[in-house]
Amino acid sequence: MTSSPATEGRTRPTLKQRAGAPHARVWGVGGYRPERVVTNAEVCEWIDSSDEWIRTRSGIEERRFAREDESVVDMSCAAAEDALAKAGVRADQLGAVIVANVTHPFQTPSAAAAVAHRIGATPAAAFDLSAACAGYCHGIGLANDMVKAGTAEFVLVIGVEKLSDFTDRHDRGTAFIFGDGAGAAVVGPSDFPGIGPTVWGSKGEDWDVIRNKYSWVQLRDHAHVGSLEEQSPRDPMPWSYLTMAGQSVFRWAVYAMAPVCREALDAAGITADQLDAFIPHQANIRIVDALVKQLKLPEHVPVADDIRHQGNTSSASIPLATDRMLTEGQAPHGGLALQIGFGAGLVYAAQVIVLP
């Protein structure tokens, strides 16, 4: 390596490095579920379907919708306060706030910055993470590395969505699937390995199987010159609803995610029969059942089925399901759980964690 003119004739100083904790673990998990329950019967008022068809196709019996005035930030703060209380950690101890979501209606500023301010975590680093249904597991992987690198002592990871804002209620393929909610986890230092290696990746060639219908540029080009308030009711501005090629996503999730689960188990040095819980993204109960079958999970391993009452909440689904399993005693505190998220991108991430 040749010396640059700036360093010629002198010794380059060695940069200092921070020393983090030897390991990291999840200290607490919390959740927030909106009050409004939307039944399949109500959904069938929007689309030509039936309760039986929706349950058979997805396993969903009902879902939650946030109030019109209830934002991604509002739900995030509620989940964050629950997680912090369960972890016994103060907001001012947080070194970073990560909010995984795809439905915060502003590209900037981030939801995370608003959350950090509102809960009293400022001046913690704050940023949003866009990995759709895999976002929470991405966040846990990042938090694990940050704590061990000394970047932050405690990291708050939030998965949140207000998908009701981006769901076309007249689209028979998606109207019954999505719900709203927020889940959060506090990751901090540990004297034992509490988070296994994250196995993650992407399949960008299939980026368009789950996507927004329009880009912001397309919406801009459609809009009339002038303010949005000047739009004519007879020529409304289109909205960028979520669209999904259901069968393509189903096949990918069923056949490609089981190997990722096995890789995460191998990376953690764990076998399936040593698990105390399996917490996959709550996308569709048929996908969950197929993964359980392919992994040959023993009957004693409880499997999350939060989708039945919450719908698919994308980034929020895994922490919400985890919180329910712990609260209702379906999974043991201190037990081992395999979690995997997969969705738009296409992207995925999985890891084995010690439950708080």
C-alpha positions, 0 to 999 in steps of 0.5 A: 500500500503506497503512502499518500502525500498527507501521510508521507514521512509520518506514522498514521495515528491509530483510531480508537475503537469502542468496546461493547458488551460481550453479548446482547439479549432482548430485555423486554417486549411490548405491544400496542393493539388499536381498539377497533376490531374489524370482523370478516363480516365487515370486510365482506361489506367491501368485497365479494367474499365470505367469513369461511373463505377468508378463514380458509385462505388466511386463517384471519378471523378479525383484525385491528384498525387504528383510529383515523387520528392515530398515527404510526408514531402514536402506536410506536410510542405506546408499544415502546413505553410497554417494552421499556417498562417490561425491560426495566429500562428508562428512555434516557438510557437508549442509545438508538431508536430503530422504527421498522415500518413501510406506512409512515406517511412521510419519507422525511423526517423519520418516525423514529426521530419523532418517537425518540423525542416523544418518549424522552430518548433524545439525543439517541440516534433515530432512524426508520428501517424499510424492510417490510415484513422482515423489518423487525428481524432486521432491526434486532440483528442491527441492535445486536451488533450495535450493543456488541460493538459499543455503538449503543448500550440499549437499543429500542427496536419497534415494528409498526404499521398503519396498513389500513391507510394503504389497503384498497378495501375493494381489492379482493386479493388484499382487503381482508389481509392487513391490520394495524398495530405496533410491537417493540423490543429493548435490546441491551447488554448480556453476559450470555449469548441472547441473540443468535446470528442473523440470517438475512438476504434479498431476492430483488428480481421479484421486487414487484410482487409486493409493492405500492401501486404508484411511486410518489413521482407518478402521483405528482405527475397525475396531480393538477397544478395547485394545492391538493385542496383544489382537487375536484371530487369528480377527478380524485387523486389516485392513492398508492395502495399496496398490491400483491401477487398472492400466489407468487408470494405464497410459493416463495414463502413456503418453499424458500423460507424453510431453508432460511429457518434451518440456516438460522438454527444451524448458525445458532447451534440449535436444533428444532426440538430445542426450541420453546417457540416458533414465531414466524411473520404472521402473513398467512396461517397456511404459510405458517403451517407449511413451514412447521411441516417442512421444519418437522417441528415437534408438537411440544413447540408452540407456534405463534398464530396471532394472525387470527385476531390481528391480521397481517401487520407486516413489521409489527407482526413478530413483536406483537405475536411474541408479546401475546405468547409471553403474556398468555403463557404460551411461551416461557420467559427465558426460552429459545424462540426462532423468529423469521420475517419475510416480505416486500423486496423481496427480503427476509431475516431470521434469528434465534433469540432468548425470550425475555 
